[in-house]
Amino acid sequence: MPPRLHVLTARDCAAALVLRRGPGRWVAAIGWDRDSAGISLGQWFHGRIYEHRCDLSPDGRHFISFAGKGGTRWWTAVSRAPWLTAIALVPQDSTWGGGGAFAAPGQVWLNGSGSSDALPRGELHPAPPDAFPHSTDGFHTGGTYAALMQARGWRHLGGASYDAVLCRDLPGAGRIEASFALRAPGRAIVSNRYTLIDADGARKQTGWEWADLWRGRIQYAENGALWDMVPGAPPR
């Protein structure tokens, strides 16, 4: 089985961070330049990183994650992307809540996970508590992940929690629709799914694990690789 990929993009620049899950319980954090297609390995981690409770800062400098090794060993960490070594750490004893987001460069919002006193002064500072909706896992009791997608240009079409549907309009006509699946075969407990809709309204269900629009092109992850395509043209 190929590794599973999830991508976190910076809102204000070409930087992105790829979470590569596999083999086994290993996860790699990989820096990706969406303009040049250059990649740089950050670090490997043996455990679980919950991608829907993670974020990359708008300037691509910092990464906030919720991760752990099982049992009562869980934490929210802020690191310098693409590395995973924490410069701020908030431990917790369960997977309820945790993670966070960036309201602006260096401005950290914590998803119900402890005090902002852990943030290193001068480099990071707390965001307003209501900068994003709180949730238990990115979806339940609040649409944290949907709000992060909307901050990146996606529109919320309807639904809440795991039933949320969002879309990204393509240049000219057509769109990508994003929705979410629970316990899909070969995927994580919660996974993204994408439908490509052309100008005539014809719908094509894809096998993409992640997708977004960048400079008029569709970039997506499938079968353990990153792909790039002009809407309506073959991928490369």
Steps between C-alpha positions, in 0.01 A plus 500: 500500500645843410548758775215737573564871443338807648612853418484817710547819299615845603236763425738778396782325312596190301614299804321180597560210736427141399417238762600162360345216700666161462660255521317381810465768766777718360417852381735731310470878491621628162533859380362571152539810283182514291664722237827317439379150604806476725473283811705477819472233768437634846467215750355154552270430794387161633141552612188674377464858374137607467507701179159664542622669819821635344582824321788671320549869571415747220870572444592128504740538795314314775300178529248418773403137547311261722690175540573213732600141556182357652372448853533829686795633296355779286599860440460817300832627367620800303818451298698675229388346170582252359640374832301337780723592795276703731573860591167502688342191655163447669458141627165334561380153600241430228413573137207725596577841353853619441681639201449850374543751221663828402286813483800690357877442474625418849150526647400164651146385577474193726206264461400474864840362585651678795665832562674726253776543761685222316559729199856639474489874551613715212438230239141391562204660672138395567218562255154606621315200653221535242730514195375153396220271621609245759440128439592161642668369184474773236134419428297388805328782698664760275630543147867575559624332183224649283594845631864440406393401149287813469800710603673353193227593253253212527127574520272320744207355303318343792503240772679496832750282680587191289220587253653833396541558125734768367601603150776681314407666171727422206616762247236552233243250621464188708607433857648255746269381779646374827319281750605258773476125558505302823700174509535471122698187398874567488461849645520667842202511738404834339617560143445754225326412175475714189263525205601679180208680333543628145338799330202287389435376852632148441640356824810281528581338833878498542737295712678814621603516865560875489443767235508876458541768237829684452563766234218365285615137521364208701751342734405173667628192682421148378669159526783633714601779258432870438351595164444822308253560218329773302124454536387279211852383410693183598694511830877522522 
